[in-house]
Amino acid sequence: MKLNLKNPIAFFDLEATGTNISTDRIVEVSVVKLKPDGQKEIFTQRVNPGVPIPLESSLIHGIYDADVKDAPAFKDISKDLLQFFGSSDLAGFNVLKYDIPLLTEEFHRAGLEFPLDKRNLLDAQKIFHLMEKRNLSSAYKFYCDKTLENAHSAEADTLATLEVFQAQVDRYLGEEAEDLKGNKLGIFENDMKKIHDLVNNNMVDLAGRFVFDSEGTEVFNFGKHKGKPVSTVLSEEPGYYDWMMRGDFPVDTKRKLTQIKLRGFQQ
């Protein structure tokens, strides 16, 4: 079906030095602009971010420092890019949380405004999340091609979940699993320990208050210390441990916090 466009729509994607909207920089931008009359225009440009590209980012998007050393800075292409966007609506996958904010920051650093208030913002990821249900009945239909009778009956739900799990093992056996950032996590095997490691690859506590970073260090996943190593915070701010232990946190979270604290004493 042809898109019913009253305004040009610009689908775009960014590759960057990382995922921090405020501090990371664009290393490649690609825009496909579709006009109401069906004409299509493409703007693709690699960008020298002015800072080293972390290896973990290069391994994801395949762009290394040497690939952009002779590329223009974002400021050098900003006016042409802004003109290319024009008054187009904006679209992409996960653009609301990542690409649009990052692009806005880069334009701001270049001394240009990138107004959003009169544009339609269309995120294919959000549409996917809105329209595709993620409950057990949907999974049962997708993996087993069956309709779940007596949904929300504990026994029916449990039996259906068993079938879904078996179908998942059959479907994904031998395939490589990736996280939402595209990081390779390993091969999906018919081995419960290995499936556990894939599903919970960065989990520290069940509530997700702590997670493992890319180096395997437990870091805070909430609050003012988000992203900081738990052991470092407990060492520099001992009162934070007491605050969490008195707070409304799950027993499992407090147990993991205590384990990390005790490990620090042992070291």
C-alpha positions, -999 to 999 in steps of 0.1 A, spaced: 0 0 0 13 34 -9 19 57 20 -6 86 22 18 115 25 8 151 28 44 161 37 78 146 28 89 119 53 125 114 62 135 79 74 169 81 90 195 62 111 226 73 129 257 54 139 276 69 168 305 66 193 281 53 219 246 55 233 249 85 256 227 112 240 246 141 257 282 131 252 285 107 223 290 118 187 276 108 153 300 89 130 275 82 101 241 95 91 218 82 64 185 98 54 160 85 29 134 112 21 102 101 4 81 128 -12 43 128 -16 47 123 -54 68 91 -47 102 106 -55 130 93 -32 162 112 -22 191 98 -2 217 116 19 244 94 34 276 107 50 303 95 74 313 120 100 345 126 119 333 127 155 364 145 168 369 119 195 381 83 194 355 57 185 354 31 213 362 -4 201 329 -19 214 310 6 192 331 -1 162 325 -38 166 288 -31 163 286 -7 134 319 -15 117 332 20 116 367 26 130 388 58 135 407 52 103 374 51 83 364 86 94 398 104 98 393 123 65 355 127 69 340 161 76 330 171 111 293 172 118 294 210 118 307 210 83 277 191 69 251 204 93 237 231 71 234 208 41 218 181 63 194 206 78 184 217 43 179 181 32 156 174 61 137 206 53 102 204 70 99 166 65 83 144 91 108 121 108 107 83 109 130 54 118 134 26 143 139 37 179 143 73 167 122 87 196 146 76 223 178 77 205 183 91 170 162 123 172 176 134 206 212 127 194 206 145 161 191 175 180 222 176 202 245 176 173 227 204 155 227 224 187 265 220 191 268 232 155 248 263 164 216 253 145 181 247 157 163 215 146 127 223 153 104 193 160 71 209 171 56 210 136 69 176 124 52 142 128 75 118 146 70 82 135 89 54 153 85 19 137 97 3 170 70 20 190 44 9 164 57 -26 167 54 -25 205 19 -10 203 5 -34 178 21 -67 185 9 -83 217 35 -99 240 13 -120 262 13 -158 265 -17 -162 241 2 -144 214 34 -164 220 14 -196 219 -2 -186 186 31 -175 171 53 -204 182 28 -233 183 0 -220 159 -26 -229 185 -52 -209 203 -48 -208 241 -80 -220 257 -87 -211 293 -61 -184 293 -52 -172 329 -60 -207 342 -28 -216 360 -26 -251 346 -35 -241 311 -9 -212 311 18 -235 325 12 -262 299 12 -236 271 44 -221 284 61 -255 283 50 -259 246 62 -224 238 96 -230 254 100 -263 235 91 -246 202 116 -218 209 144 -243 214 134 -260 181 131 -227 162 163 -210 175 187 -239 179 220 -230 164 212 -193 158 232 -165 173 214 -144 199 218 -106 201 208 -80 227 189 -49 218 221 -31 209 232 -58 185 259 -73 207 265 -109 200 256 -130 231 263 -165 218 247 -195 201 213 -207 212 217 -243 223 196 -270 238 213 -265 271 195 -250 301 226 -233 316 236 -218 283 200 -205 277 200 -191 313 233 -172 305 218 -158 272 185 -147 288 202 -132 319 234 -121 304 237 -89 324 215 -96 354 228 -91 389 196 -89 410 161 -100 399 147 -64 402 174 -51 378 187 -25 403 222 -37 394 235 -50 361 268 -61 347 286 -36 324 305 -46 293 335 -55 315 315 -77 338 315 -52 367 283 -48 388 270 -12 383 240 7 395 211 7 371 190 35 387 193 68 405 221 92 409 248 65 407 235 49 375 264 34 355 288 36 384 304 4 399 286 -6 430 318 -14 449 332 21 442 300 38 454 299 17 486 336 26 492 332 63 486 298 67 501 293 41 528 260 56 539 244 46 505 245 10 517 226 19 548 201 39 528 193 10 505 191 -15 533 165 6 550 147 14 518 118 -4 500 140 -27 480 134 -64 474 152 -89 496 172 -103 467 185 -68 458 196 -62 494 212 -96 495 233 -89 463 242 -55 477 255 -71 509 275 -97 489 292 -70 469 300 -51 501 314 -81 519 335 -90 488 350 -55 491 361 -62 526 377 -95 517 396 -78 489 
